[in-house]
Amino acid sequence: MSRAVERKEHPLSMRMPETDIAIIDRAAALRGRSRTEFVRDAAVRAAEEVLMETVPIRMSPAGFKAFMATLSGPVAPVPEMAELFSRAAPWESKASSSDLDANSHKDGASRQKKSSGKRR
């Protein structure tokens, strides 16, 4: 007697425009994956995101109480974050930002003069 073997894989077939296939093939090649692997991973990742957005998180009453206590507790500063926020962004250097501010005021004033002269 032969035993019925349970299938572990199920085929999925889609019809797609050639342009979509070309994009998928290019991205799959950049990742070093086959089209099937790439599409399967992308579809599973998208499905997981949807489920994480819609599935309620369940926890025991004791777990919820501990969770709320953590949220309500005192804030502990993270030194690395404090240091990061104290630094100026690369585009916010003092010399360039003051130059930009001065130039933007001059440009705005000259534009106003030109435009007000044209209206008359």
Sequence and secondary structure as in RCSB ss.txt:
>XXXX:A:sequence
MSRAVERKEHPLSMRMPETDIAIIDRAAALRGRSRTEFVRDAAVRAAEEVLMETVPIRMSPAGFKAFMATLSGPV
APVPEMAELFSRAAPWESKASSSDLDANSHKDGASRQKKSSGKRR
>XXXX:A:secstr
                 HHHHHHHHHHHHHHT  HHHHHHHHHHHHHHHHHHHHS     HHHHHHHHHHHHS  
   HHHHHHHHS  GGG HHHHHHHHHHHHHHHHHHHHHHHHHH 
